[in-house]
């Protein structure tokens, strides 16, 4: 009788275990699929495939085949965006003047069962172009935003308009688009739209959500991380594109560790080795230039370790480090007219044949 009771108890325990396991399975209590083979094509507006385009997911890269097809094995916990390096024979994709269309979120690509990047062929190459680098808007409130929009951007538009008749104009904001206030991203984006140039962005330490660490520093699989809102508005922090004979590379050079005990944000300046290798192999190595140079567009507050990181890319890619200049929209706390104070520098930033520009 005792043995029968023991058997019944064991059966009940086994049944309970199986029931709990079934509930766990139905509720997602077991590990879900995290690695996917994501694929698609790079095509022109007529649907013809584009061969040899670099496609990367932030960790690995590949080249499109003769039909423009690409495929990347992608870990969704570490890769959040897939992007292409736009070839020089194609226009830089943009929406309302802001660089877009060269990237897609990994989640969207998986949900759509793939993604096609569509590019418009140039009627002629832009071997000569203007590259306008603007440092630290740092809008922290509505008053700053108003001055940025009505003073600085009004002048930038006049400059872009005066230059655009000669050559294509490409712009980049070199970090600190806002000052710790993520709610200002939307009005900031509106302020730089349709400026007469294709506007790119580079993340700065004040562009991170201070509640979190960056993706590389958070626990694996986190739904939140410091650069998430920046990504959702402006795309991946690491990207590149080709224009004329130049290859332009932008990378996040901050390992952001968040805000501590009410103090200022904590970060280390540098680029992780894996991302440097991606830059050298996927960005730089894919570009065939006879006289490639590496240029660094300097930010205010740029640290020595960041310079060493740029030197690391130069060594990996076999290029020579070339320092360029950023254009500051303000001096001694007062904004100065870009057209009158910095027009000479604008012309100095025109890329020559074989140059590679680096923004970090």
C-alpha contacts under 8 A as a table, 3 or more apart, distances in Angstrom:
res1	aa1	res2	aa2	distance
1	X	4	X	5.08
1	X	5	X	6.39
2	X	5	X	5.16
2	X	6	X	6.28
3	X	6	X	5.06
3	X	7	X	6.19
4	X	7	X	5.08
4	X	8	X	6.20
5	X	8	X	5.03
5	X	9	X	6.17
6	X	9	X	5.12
6	X	10	X	6.19
7	X	10	X	5.08
7	X	11	X	6.14
8	X	11	X	5.03
8	X	12	X	6.20
9	X	12	X	5.05
9	X	13	X	6.14
10	X	13	X	5.01
10	X	14	X	6.08
11	X	14	X	5.06
11	X	15	X	6.06
12	X	15	X	5.04
12	X	16	X	6.06
13	X	16	X	5.08
13	X	17	X	6.11
14	X	17	X	5.03
14	X	18	X	6.22
15	X	18	X	5.16
15	X	19	X	6.12
16	X	19	X	5.02
16	X	20	X	6.15
17	X	20	X	5.18
17	X	21	X	6.12
18	X	21	X	4.99
18	X	22	X	6.11
19	X	22	X	5.12
19	X	23	X	6.24
20	X	23	X	5.06
20	X	24	X	6.13
21	X	24	X	5.01
21	X	25	X	6.20
22	X	25	X	5.07
22	X	26	X	6.23
23	X	26	X	5.12
23	X	27	X	6.06
24	X	27	X	5.14
24	X	28	X	6.05
24	X	29	X	4.46
24	X	30	X	6.65
25	X	28	X	5.33
25	X	29	X	5.64
25	X	30	X	6.08
26	X	29	X	7.45
28	X	31	X	7.25
28	X	32	X	7.07
33	X	36	X	7.68
34	X	75	X	5.70
34	X	76	X	5.38
34	X	77	X	6.65
35	X	73	X	6.82
35	X	74	X	5.43
35	X	75	X	4.31
35	X	76	X	6.07
36	X	73	X	5.72
36	X	74	X	5.31
36	X	75	X	6.56
36	X	76	X	7.56
36	X	110	X	7.69
37	X	71	X	6.62
37	X	72	X	5.67
37	X	73	X	4.34
37	X	74	X	6.05
38	X	71	X	5.58
38	X	72	X	5.35
38	X	73	X	6.22
38	X	74	X	6.63
38	X	109	X	6.99
38	X	110	X	6.49
38	X	113	X	7.40
38	X	114	X	5.84
39	X	69	X	7.41
39	X	70	X	5.47
39	X	71	X	4.03
39	X	72	X	6.28
39	X	113	X	7.79
39	X	114	X	5.02
39	X	115	X	6.60
40	X	69	X	5.76
40	X	70	X	5.57
40	X	71	X	6.60
40	X	114	X	5.04
40	X	115	X	4.73
40	X	116	X	5.08
40	X	117	X	7.89
41	X	49	X	6.93
41	X	64	X	7.43
41	X	67	X	7.69
41	X	68	X	5.02
41	X	69	X	4.25
41	X	70	X	5.81
41	X	115	X	6.80
41	X	116	X	4.63
41	X	117	X	6.31
42	X	49	X	5.88
42	X	50	X	5.64
42	X	51	X	7.91
42	X	53	X	7.53
42	X	64	X	7.25
42	X	68	X	4.92
42	X	69	X	6.52
42	X	70	X	7.77
42	X	116	X	5.60
42	X	117	X	4.68
42	X	118	X	6.00
42	X	119	X	7.47
43	X	46	X	7.62
43	X	47	X	5.35
43	X	48	X	5.25
43	X	49	X	4.33
43	X	50	X	5.35
43	X	68	X	6.22
43	X	116	X	7.06
43	X	117	X	6.22
43	X	118	X	5.04
43	X	119	X	6.22
44	X	47	X	5.33
44	X	48	X	5.49
44	X	49	X	6.56
44	X	50	X	6.86
44	X	118	X	5.36
44	X	119	X	4.72
44	X	120	X	5.60
44	X	121	X	6.75
45	X	48	X	7.46
45	X	118	X	6.18
45	X	119	X	6.14
45	X	120	X	5.66
45	X	121	X	7.80
48	X	67	X	7.43
48	X	68	X	7.81
49	X	66	X	6.80
49	X	67	X	4.50
49	X	68	X	4.04
49	X	69	X	7.31
50	X	53	X	6.88
50	X	64	X	7.15
50	X	65	X	7.78
50	X	66	X	6.76
50	X	67	X	6.45
50	X	68	X	4.49
51	X	63	X	7.58
51	X	64	X	5.18
51	X	65	X	5.15
51	X	66	X	4.66
51	X	67	X	6.39
51	X	68	X	4.96
51	X	69	X	7.98
52	X	63	X	5.15
52	X	64	X	4.95
52	X	65	X	6.30
52	X	66	X	7.47
52	X	68	X	7.59
53	X	63	X	5.28
53	X	64	X	5.28
53	X	68	X	7.74
53	X	84	X	6.92
53	X	85	X	6.63
53	X	86	X	7.20
53	X	87	X	6.70
54	X	61	X	6.71
54	X	62	X	5.84
54	X	63	X	4.76
54	X	64	X	6.81
54	X	84	X	5.61
54	X	85	X	5.46
54	X	86	X	7.97
54	X	282	X	6.73
54	X	283	X	7.35
54	X	286	X	6.95
55	X	61	X	5.45
55	X	62	X	5.37
55	X	63	X	6.07
55	X	64	X	7.38
55	X	70	X	7.36
55	X	82	X	7.04
55	X	83	X	5.74
55	X	84	X	4.45
55	X	85	X	6.66
56	X	59	X	6.97
56	X	60	X	5.58
56	X	61	X	4.03
56	X	62	X	6.40
56	X	72	X	7.68
56	X	82	X	5.59
56	X	83	X	5.59
56	X	84	X	6.43
56	X	282	X	7.40
57	X	60	X	5.79
57	X	61	X	6.58
57	X	72	X	7.46
57	X	74	X	6.97
57	X	79	X	5.85
57	X	80	X	7.32
57	X	81	X	5.70
57	X	82	X	4.29
57	X	83	X	6.51
58	X	61	X	7.73
58	X	79	X	5.95
58	X	80	X	7.79
58	X	81	X	6.99
58	X	82	X	7.05
58	X	238	X	7.24
58	X	275	X	7.48
58	X	278	X	7.63
59	X	79	X	6.86
59	X	274	X	7.52
59	X	275	X	7.08
59	X	278	X	6.77
60	X	72	X	7.44
60	X	278	X	6.84
60	X	282	X	7.81
61	X	72	X	7.30
61	X	278	X	7.43
61	X	282	X	5.70
62	X	70	X	6.95
62	X	71	X	7.39
62	X	72	X	7.09
62	X	282	X	7.55
63	X	70	X	6.61
64	X	67	X	7.43
64	X	68	X	4.83
64	X	69	X	5.05
64	X	70	X	4.86
65	X	68	X	5.09
65	X	69	X	5.40
65	X	70	X	6.84
66	X	69	X	7.41
74	X	79	X	6.62
75	X	78	X	5.81
75	X	79	X	5.85
76	X	79	X	5.21
76	X	80	X	6.38
76	X	106	X	6.92
76	X	107	X	7.72
77	X	80	X	7.50
77	X	220	X	6.35
77	X	221	X	4.97
77	X	222	X	7.77
78	X	215	X	7.69
78	X	216	X	7.76
78	X	220	X	7.47
78	X	221	X	7.66
79	X	82	X	7.85
79	X	106	X	7.07
80	X	105	X	5.82
80	X	106	X	5.20
80	X	107	X	7.39
81	X	103	X	6.64
81	X	104	X	5.68
81	X	105	X	4.32
81	X	106	X	4.99
81	X	235	X	7.53
81	X	236	X	6.18
82	X	103	X	5.54
82	X	104	X	5.46
82	X	105	X	6.23
82	X	106	X	6.18
83	X	102	X	5.56
83	X	103	X	4.02
83	X	104	X	6.42
83	X	236	X	7.80
83	X	239	X	7.14
84	X	102	X	5.54
84	X	103	X	6.47
84	X	239	X	7.76
84	X	240	X	7.74
84	X	241	X	7.89
85	X	102	X	7.39
85	X	239	X	7.03
85	X	240	X	5.22
85	X	241	X	4.56
85	X	242	X	6.86
85	X	283	X	7.39
86	X	90	X	6.80
86	X	91	X	7.86
86	X	92	X	6.63
86	X	102	X	7.10
86	X	240	X	7.56
86	X	241	X	4.85
86	X	242	X	5.80
87	X	90	X	5.75
87	X	241	X	6.68
87	X	242	X	5.21
87	X	243	X	7.21
88	X	91	X	7.49
88	X	125	X	7.01
88	X	126	X	7.82
88	X	241	X	7.79
88	X	242	X	4.75
88	X	243	X	4.57
88	X	244	X	5.64
88	X	245	X	7.55
89	X	121	X	6.07
89	X	122	X	5.75
89	X	124	X	7.79
89	X	125	X	6.22
89	X	243	X	7.86
90	X	119	X	6.29
90	X	120	X	5.55
90	X	121	X	4.31
90	X	122	X	4.99
91	X	119	X	6.95
91	X	120	X	5.69
91	X	121	X	6.10
91	X	122	X	5.61
92	X	99	X	7.27
92	X	198	X	7.38
92	X	241	X	7.93
93	X	99	X	6.01
93	X	100	X	5.69
93	X	101	X	5.51
93	X	102	X	6.40
93	X	119	X	6.90
93	X	120	X	7.87
94	X	97	X	5.51
94	X	98	X	5.17
94	X	99	X	4.17
94	X	100	X	4.46
94	X	101	X	6.25
94	X	198	X	6.73
95	X	98	X	5.36
95	X	99	X	6.45
95	X	100	X	5.82
95	X	101	X	7.65
96	X	193	X	5.47
96	X	194	X	5.25
97	X	192	X	7.88
97	X	193	X	5.19
97	X	194	X	4.50
97	X	195	X	6.48
97	X	196	X	7.09
97	X	197	X	6.31
97	X	198	X	5.08
97	X	199	X	6.20
98	X	192	X	7.45
98	X	193	X	5.85
98	X	194	X	7.37
98	X	198	X	5.68
98	X	199	X	4.78
98	X	200	X	6.47
99	X	102	X	7.76
99	X	198	X	5.98
99	X	199	X	5.67
99	X	200	X	5.47
99	X	234	X	7.91
100	X	103	X	6.86
100	X	234	X	7.71
100	X	235	X	7.70
101	X	104	X	7.43
101	X	117	X	7.10
101	X	118	X	7.77
102	X	117	X	6.78
103	X	235	X	6.71
103	X	236	X	7.52
104	X	108	X	6.82
104	X	109	X	6.65
104	X	115	X	7.78
104	X	235	X	7.85
105	X	108	X	5.29
105	X	109	X	6.33
106	X	109	X	5.12
106	X	110	X	6.18
107	X	110	X	5.27
107	X	111	X	6.13
108	X	111	X	5.06
108	X	112	X	6.08
109	X	112	X	5.20
109	X	113	X	6.04
109	X	114	X	4.91
109	X	115	X	5.38
110	X	113	X	4.88
110	X	114	X	5.93
111	X	114	X	7.64
112	X	115	X	6.86
122	X	125	X	6.39
125	X	243	X	7.86
125	X	244	X	5.96
126	X	129	X	6.21
126	X	167	X	7.45
126	X	168	X	6.75
126	X	243	X	6.32
126	X	244	X	4.76
127	X	243	X	7.04
127	X	244	X	3.77
127	X	245	X	5.98
127	X	353	X	7.37
128	X	167	X	6.34
128	X	168	X	7.53
128	X	244	X	6.63
128	X	350	X	7.12
128	X	351	X	6.93
128	X	352	X	7.25
129	X	167	X	5.00
129	X	168	X	4.89
129	X	169	X	5.87
129	X	170	X	7.50
129	X	244	X	7.78
129	X	350	X	5.96
129	X	351	X	6.78
130	X	163	X	7.55
130	X	167	X	6.60
130	X	168	X	6.23
130	X	169	X	4.70
130	X	170	X	6.11
130	X	346	X	7.06
130	X	347	X	7.07
130	X	349	X	6.73
130	X	350	X	4.91
130	X	351	X	7.26
131	X	169	X	6.06
131	X	170	X	4.91
131	X	171	X	5.74
131	X	172	X	7.78
131	X	346	X	7.15
131	X	349	X	5.82
131	X	350	X	5.90
131	X	351	X	7.31
132	X	169	X	7.28
132	X	170	X	6.12
132	X	171	X	4.57
132	X	172	X	6.36
132	X	327	X	7.69
132	X	346	X	6.17
132	X	349	X	7.18
133	X	171	X	5.88
133	X	172	X	5.06
133	X	173	X	6.04
133	X	174	X	6.73
133	X	297	X	7.44
133	X	325	X	7.96
133	X	326	X	5.38
133	X	327	X	5.62
134	X	137	X	7.77
134	X	171	X	7.60
134	X	172	X	6.21
134	X	173	X	4.80
134	X	174	X	5.96
134	X	326	X	6.15
134	X	327	X	4.91
134	X	328	X	5.96
134	X	329	X	6.67
135	X	173	X	5.72
135	X	174	X	4.79
135	X	175	X	6.52
135	X	176	X	7.74
135	X	299	X	6.21
135	X	300	X	7.32
135	X	326	X	6.16
135	X	327	X	5.91
135	X	328	X	5.18
135	X	329	X	6.81
136	X	173	X	7.17
136	X	174	X	6.39
136	X	175	X	5.72
136	X	176	X	4.91
136	X	177	X	6.10
136	X	299	X	7.65
136	X	300	X	7.59
136	X	328	X	7.24
136	X	329	X	7.72
137	X	148	X	7.16
137	X	173	X	7.83
137	X	175	X	7.98
137	X	176	X	6.25
137	X	177	X	5.20
137	X	178	X	6.62
137	X	329	X	7.29
138	X	176	X	5.13
138	X	177	X	5.19
138	X	178	X	4.34
138	X	179	X	4.88
138	X	206	X	7.67
139	X	142	X	7.82
139	X	144	X	5.04
139	X	145	X	5.39
139	X	148	X	7.39
139	X	177	X	6.70
139	X	178	X	4.59
139	X	179	X	5.64
139	X	184	X	7.70
140	X	144	X	6.17
140	X	145	X	7.37
140	X	178	X	5.86
140	X	179	X	4.68
140	X	180	X	7.15
140	X	181	X	6.47
140	X	184	X	7.68
141	X	144	X	5.40
141	X	145	X	6.22
141	X	184	X	7.70
142	X	145	X	4.92
142	X	146	X	6.04
143	X	146	X	5.14
143	X	147	X	6.42
144	X	147	X	5.26
144	X	148	X	6.05
145	X	148	X	5.02
145	X	149	X	6.01
145	X	187	X	7.95
145	X	188	X	7.22
146	X	149	X	5.15
146	X	150	X	5.87
147	X	150	X	5.18
147	X	151	X	5.30
147	X	152	X	6.93
148	X	151	X	5.60
148	X	152	X	4.96
148	X	153	X	6.02
149	X	152	X	6.14
149	X	153	X	5.06
149	X	154	X	6.49
149	X	191	X	5.69
150	X	153	X	6.32
150	X	154	X	5.52
151	X	154	X	5.31
151	X	155	X	6.29
151	X	335	X	7.82
151	X	337	X	7.91
152	X	155	X	5.30
152	X	156	X	6.17
152	X	329	X	6.61
152	X	335	X	7.10
152	X	336	X	7.82
152	X	337	X	7.02
152	X	338	X	7.34
153	X	156	X	4.76
153	X	157	X	5.99
153	X	191	X	7.26
153	X	192	X	7.02
153	X	195	X	7.89
154	X	157	X	5.27
154	X	158	X	6.51
155	X	158	X	5.05
155	X	159	X	6.28
155	X	337	X	6.37
155	X	338	X	6.26
155	X	339	X	6.60
156	X	159	X	5.06
156	X	160	X	6.03
156	X	195	X	7.54
156	X	338	X	6.58
156	X	339	X	7.33
157	X	160	X	5.04
157	X	161	X	5.97
157	X	195	X	5.25
157	X	196	X	6.30
158	X	161	X	5.09
158	X	162	X	6.21
158	X	339	X	7.71
159	X	162	X	5.12
159	X	163	X	6.20
159	X	338	X	7.66
159	X	339	X	5.80
160	X	163	X	5.14
160	X	164	X	5.75
160	X	169	X	6.66
160	X	195	X	7.18
160	X	196	X	5.57
160	X	197	X	6.47
161	X	164	X	5.19
161	X	165	X	7.09
161	X	196	X	6.00
162	X	165	X	6.38
163	X	166	X	5.65
163	X	167	X	6.53
163	X	168	X	7.84
163	X	169	X	7.06
164	X	167	X	5.31
164	X	168	X	5.64
164	X	169	X	5.94
164	X	196	X	7.25
164	X	197	X	7.83
165	X	168	X	7.91
168	X	197	X	7.47
169	X	196	X	7.44
169	X	197	X	4.96
169	X	198	X	6.82
170	X	197	X	5.20
170	X	198	X	4.95
170	X	199	X	6.21
170	X	200	X	7.80
171	X	197	X	6.10
171	X	198	X	5.87
171	X	199	X	4.57
171	X	200	X	6.00
172	X	199	X	5.49
172	X	200	X	4.49
172	X	201	X	5.25
172	X	202	X	7.12
173	X	177	X	7.05
173	X	199	X	7.66
173	X	200	X	6.54
173	X	201	X	4.94
173	X	202	X	6.03
174	X	177	X	7.88
174	X	201	X	6.47
174	X	202	X	5.01
174	X	203	X	7.00
174	X	204	X	7.22
174	X	297	X	7.66
174	X	298	X	7.94
174	X	299	X	6.36
174	X	326	X	7.86
174	X	359	X	7.13
174	X	360	X	7.56
175	X	201	X	7.03
175	X	202	X	4.93
175	X	203	X	4.51
175	X	204	X	3.80
175	X	205	X	7.36
175	X	206	X	7.85
175	X	207	X	7.26
175	X	299	X	7.44
176	X	179	X	6.34
176	X	203	X	6.55
176	X	204	X	4.50
176	X	205	X	6.41
176	X	206	X	5.09
176	X	207	X	5.46
177	X	185	X	7.87
177	X	188	X	7.54
177	X	203	X	7.60
177	X	204	X	7.33
177	X	206	X	7.59
177	X	207	X	6.40
178	X	181	X	6.35
178	X	182	X	7.41
178	X	184	X	6.63
178	X	185	X	6.98
178	X	188	X	7.72
178	X	206	X	6.42
178	X	207	X	5.98
179	X	206	X	5.02
179	X	207	X	6.65
180	X	206	X	4.92
180	X	207	X	5.94
180	X	208	X	6.69
180	X	209	X	6.64
180	X	210	X	6.99
181	X	184	X	5.84
181	X	185	X	7.83
181	X	207	X	7.90
181	X	209	X	7.81
182	X	185	X	5.67
182	X	207	X	7.45
182	X	208	X	7.99
182	X	209	X	6.80
182	X	229	X	7.06
182	X	230	X	7.99
183	X	186	X	6.79
184	X	187	X	5.60
184	X	188	X	5.98
185	X	188	X	5.05
185	X	189	X	6.00
185	X	230	X	7.74
185	X	233	X	7.33
186	X	189	X	5.22
186	X	190	X	6.35
186	X	233	X	7.78
187	X	190	X	4.97
187	X	191	X	6.20
188	X	191	X	5.00
188	X	192	X	6.63
189	X	192	X	5.47
189	X	193	X	6.29
190	X	193	X	5.25
192	X	195	X	5.96
192	X	199	X	7.33
193	X	199	X	7.73
194	X	197	X	7.22
195	X	198	X	7.75
195	X	199	X	7.86
201	X	234	X	6.98
202	X	237	X	6.64
202	X	250	X	6.58
202	X	251	X	7.29
202	X	252	X	7.30
202	X	359	X	7.12
202	X	360	X	6.91
203	X	207	X	6.02
203	X	208	X	7.96
203	X	230	X	7.72
203	X	237	X	6.44
203	X	252	X	6.31
203	X	360	X	7.98
204	X	207	X	5.30
204	X	208	X	7.44
204	X	252	X	7.90
204	X	254	X	7.73
205	X	208	X	6.02
205	X	254	X	7.02
205	X	256	X	7.39
205	X	265	X	7.97
205	X	267	X	7.80
206	X	209	X	7.99
207	X	227	X	7.33
207	X	230	X	6.81
208	X	214	X	7.78
208	X	226	X	4.91
208	X	227	X	5.10
208	X	229	X	7.95
208	X	230	X	7.21
208	X	256	X	7.76
209	X	212	X	6.13
209	X	225	X	7.55
209	X	226	X	4.48
209	X	227	X	6.42
209	X	228	X	7.88
209	X	229	X	7.49
209	X	258	X	7.80
210	X	213	X	7.36
210	X	226	X	6.46
210	X	258	X	5.08
210	X	259	X	5.44
210	X	265	X	6.83
211	X	226	X	7.04
211	X	258	X	6.22
211	X	259	X	6.55
212	X	218	X	7.73
212	X	224	X	7.30
212	X	225	X	5.36
212	X	226	X	4.85
212	X	257	X	7.32
212	X	258	X	5.28
212	X	259	X	7.60
213	X	216	X	7.99
213	X	217	X	5.75
213	X	218	X	5.73
213	X	225	X	5.80
213	X	226	X	5.20
213	X	256	X	5.58
213	X	257	X	4.49
213	X	258	X	4.70
214	X	217	X	5.38
214	X	218	X	6.23
214	X	225	X	5.18
214	X	226	X	4.57
214	X	227	X	6.00
214	X	255	X	6.83
214	X	256	X	5.21
214	X	257	X	6.50
214	X	258	X	7.61
215	X	218	X	5.35
215	X	222	X	7.96
215	X	225	X	5.22
215	X	226	X	6.82
215	X	227	X	7.25
216	X	255	X	7.75
217	X	255	X	7.54
217	X	256	X	7.49
217	X	257	X	6.85
218	X	222	X	6.66
218	X	225	X	6.79
219	X	222	X	5.79
222	X	225	X	7.08
224	X	228	X	6.85
225	X	228	X	5.61
226	X	229	X	7.54
226	X	256	X	7.58
226	X	258	X	7.53
227	X	230	X	5.26
227	X	231	X	6.09
228	X	231	X	5.06
228	X	232	X	6.22
229	X	232	X	5.08
229	X	233	X	6.37
230	X	233	X	5.29
230	X	234	X	5.86
230	X	235	X	7.16
231	X	234	X	5.25
231	X	235	X	4.33
231	X	236	X	5.45
231	X	237	X	7.00
232	X	235	X	5.86
236	X	239	X	6.66
237	X	250	X	7.23
237	X	251	X	5.80
237	X	252	X	5.60
238	X	249	X	7.69
238	X	250	X	5.53
238	X	251	X	4.21
238	X	252	X	6.17
239	X	249	X	6.11
239	X	250	X	5.51
239	X	251	X	6.59
240	X	247	X	7.10
240	X	248	X	5.39
240	X	249	X	4.35
240	X	250	X	6.07
240	X	283	X	6.48
241	X	247	X	5.91
241	X	248	X	5.42
241	X	249	X	6.85
242	X	245	X	7.33
242	X	246	X	5.85
242	X	247	X	4.55
242	X	248	X	6.20
243	X	246	X	5.47
243	X	247	X	6.51
243	X	248	X	7.85
244	X	353	X	7.64
245	X	289	X	7.39
245	X	352	X	7.34
245	X	353	X	5.04
245	X	354	X	5.16
245	X	355	X	6.79
246	X	292	X	7.95
246	X	351	X	6.65
246	X	352	X	7.39
246	X	353	X	6.62
246	X	354	X	5.61
246	X	355	X	4.89
246	X	356	X	5.12
246	X	357	X	7.16
247	X	284	X	7.56
247	X	287	X	7.23
247	X	355	X	6.85
247	X	356	X	4.65
247	X	357	X	6.32
248	X	356	X	5.59
248	X	357	X	4.58
248	X	358	X	5.98
248	X	359	X	7.87
249	X	279	X	7.96
249	X	283	X	7.33
249	X	356	X	7.51
249	X	357	X	6.08
249	X	358	X	4.84
249	X	359	X	6.19
250	X	358	X	5.84
250	X	359	X	4.59
250	X	360	X	5.79
251	X	271	X	7.96
251	X	359	X	6.51
251	X	360	X	5.15
252	X	271	X	6.99
252	X	360	X	5.74
253	X	269	X	5.71
253	X	270	X	4.85
253	X	271	X	4.85
253	X	306	X	6.53
253	X	309	X	7.84
253	X	360	X	5.51
254	X	267	X	6.35
254	X	268	X	5.82
254	X	269	X	4.65
254	X	270	X	5.80
254	X	271	X	6.91
255	X	267	X	5.54
255	X	268	X	5.15
255	X	269	X	6.19
255	X	270	X	6.86
255	X	271	X	7.58
256	X	266	X	6.47
256	X	267	X	4.49
256	X	268	X	6.65
257	X	265	X	7.36
257	X	266	X	5.26
257	X	267	X	5.25
257	X	268	X	7.87
258	X	265	X	5.45
258	X	266	X	5.52
258	X	267	X	7.22
259	X	262	X	6.67
259	X	263	X	6.40
259	X	264	X	6.10
259	X	265	X	4.35
259	X	266	X	5.94
260	X	263	X	5.51
260	X	264	X	7.12
260	X	265	X	6.77
260	X	266	X	7.14
269	X	303	X	6.84
269	X	305	X	5.91
269	X	306	X	5.45
270	X	305	X	5.82
270	X	306	X	4.98
270	X	308	X	7.76
270	X	309	X	5.58
271	X	275	X	6.69
271	X	276	X	6.47
271	X	306	X	7.52
271	X	309	X	5.87
272	X	275	X	5.41
272	X	276	X	6.31
273	X	276	X	4.97
273	X	277	X	6.22
274	X	277	X	5.15
274	X	278	X	6.32
275	X	278	X	4.89
275	X	279	X	6.11
276	X	279	X	4.98
276	X	280	X	6.20
276	X	312	X	7.42
276	X	313	X	6.07
276	X	316	X	7.91
277	X	280	X	5.08
277	X	281	X	5.91
277	X	282	X	7.87
277	X	313	X	7.90
277	X	316	X	7.28
278	X	281	X	5.20
278	X	282	X	5.13
278	X	283	X	6.92
279	X	282	X	5.43
279	X	283	X	4.82
279	X	284	X	6.11
279	X	285	X	7.95
279	X	313	X	7.25
280	X	283	X	5.82
280	X	284	X	4.85
280	X	285	X	5.51
280	X	313	X	6.30
280	X	316	X	5.77
280	X	317	X	5.02
281	X	284	X	6.03
281	X	285	X	4.54
281	X	286	X	6.69
281	X	317	X	7.58
282	X	285	X	5.82
282	X	286	X	5.79
283	X	286	X	5.70
283	X	287	X	6.91
284	X	287	X	5.39
284	X	317	X	6.26
285	X	288	X	7.34
285	X	317	X	6.59
289	X	292	X	5.46
289	X	354	X	5.68
290	X	354	X	6.45
291	X	353	X	7.67
291	X	354	X	4.79
291	X	355	X	6.98
292	X	319	X	5.89
292	X	320	X	7.53
292	X	354	X	4.71
292	X	355	X	5.07
292	X	356	X	5.78
293	X	319	X	5.22
293	X	320	X	5.09
293	X	321	X	6.30
293	X	322	X	6.38
293	X	354	X	6.75
293	X	355	X	4.76
293	X	356	X	4.95
293	X	357	X	7.47
294	X	314	X	6.33
294	X	319	X	5.91
294	X	320	X	5.61
294	X	321	X	4.69
294	X	322	X	5.32
294	X	323	X	7.94
294	X	355	X	6.83
294	X	356	X	4.87
294	X	357	X	5.63
294	X	358	X	6.15
295	X	321	X	5.92
295	X	322	X	4.34
295	X	323	X	5.17
295	X	324	X	5.98
295	X	355	X	7.65
295	X	356	X	6.01
295	X	357	X	4.35
295	X	358	X	4.86
295	X	359	X	7.68
296	X	310	X	7.25
296	X	321	X	7.59
296	X	322	X	6.52
296	X	323	X	5.14
296	X	324	X	5.78
296	X	325	X	7.96
296	X	357	X	6.33
296	X	358	X	4.58
296	X	359	X	5.51
296	X	360	X	7.22
297	X	323	X	6.85
297	X	324	X	5.32
297	X	325	X	5.65
297	X	326	X	5.57
297	X	357	X	7.53
297	X	358	X	6.27
297	X	359	X	5.11
297	X	360	X	7.21
298	X	302	X	6.57
298	X	323	X	7.77
298	X	324	X	7.05
298	X	325	X	6.09
298	X	326	X	5.60
298	X	359	X	7.41
298	X	360	X	7.66
299	X	302	X	5.35
299	X	326	X	6.64
299	X	360	X	7.98
302	X	306	X	6.78
302	X	307	X	7.82
303	X	306	X	5.31
303	X	307	X	6.68
304	X	307	X	5.01
304	X	308	X	6.34
305	X	308	X	4.91
305	X	309	X	6.23
306	X	309	X	4.94
306	X	310	X	6.44
306	X	360	X	7.84
307	X	310	X	5.10
307	X	311	X	6.26
308	X	311	X	4.84
308	X	312	X	6.14
309	X	312	X	4.90
309	X	313	X	6.56
310	X	313	X	5.17
310	X	314	X	6.34
310	X	321	X	7.63
310	X	358	X	7.90
311	X	314	X	4.88
311	X	315	X	6.20
311	X	321	X	6.56
312	X	315	X	5.13
312	X	316	X	6.12
313	X	316	X	5.04
313	X	317	X	5.92
314	X	317	X	5.26
314	X	318	X	5.72
314	X	319	X	4.80
314	X	320	X	5.81
314	X	321	X	6.02
315	X	318	X	5.15
315	X	319	X	6.55
315	X	320	X	7.85
316	X	319	X	7.90
324	X	349	X	7.17
325	X	345	X	7.68
325	X	349	X	7.65
327	X	342	X	7.04
327	X	345	X	7.66
328	X	331	X	7.13
329	X	335	X	5.72
329	X	336	X	6.33
329	X	337	X	7.62
329	X	338	X	6.57
330	X	333	X	6.13
330	X	334	X	5.28
330	X	335	X	3.85
330	X	336	X	5.61
331	X	334	X	5.33
331	X	335	X	6.03
331	X	336	X	6.71
336	X	341	X	7.04
337	X	340	X	5.63
337	X	341	X	6.14
338	X	341	X	5.39
338	X	342	X	5.29
338	X	343	X	6.78
339	X	342	X	5.90
339	X	343	X	5.20
340	X	343	X	6.16
341	X	344	X	7.88
342	X	345	X	5.26
342	X	346	X	6.47
343	X	346	X	5.05
343	X	347	X	6.70
344	X	347	X	5.37
344	X	348	X	6.42
345	X	348	X	4.74
345	X	349	X	6.31
346	X	349	X	5.28
346	X	350	X	7.06
347	X	350	X	5.53
351	X	355	X	6.16
352	X	355	X	5.81
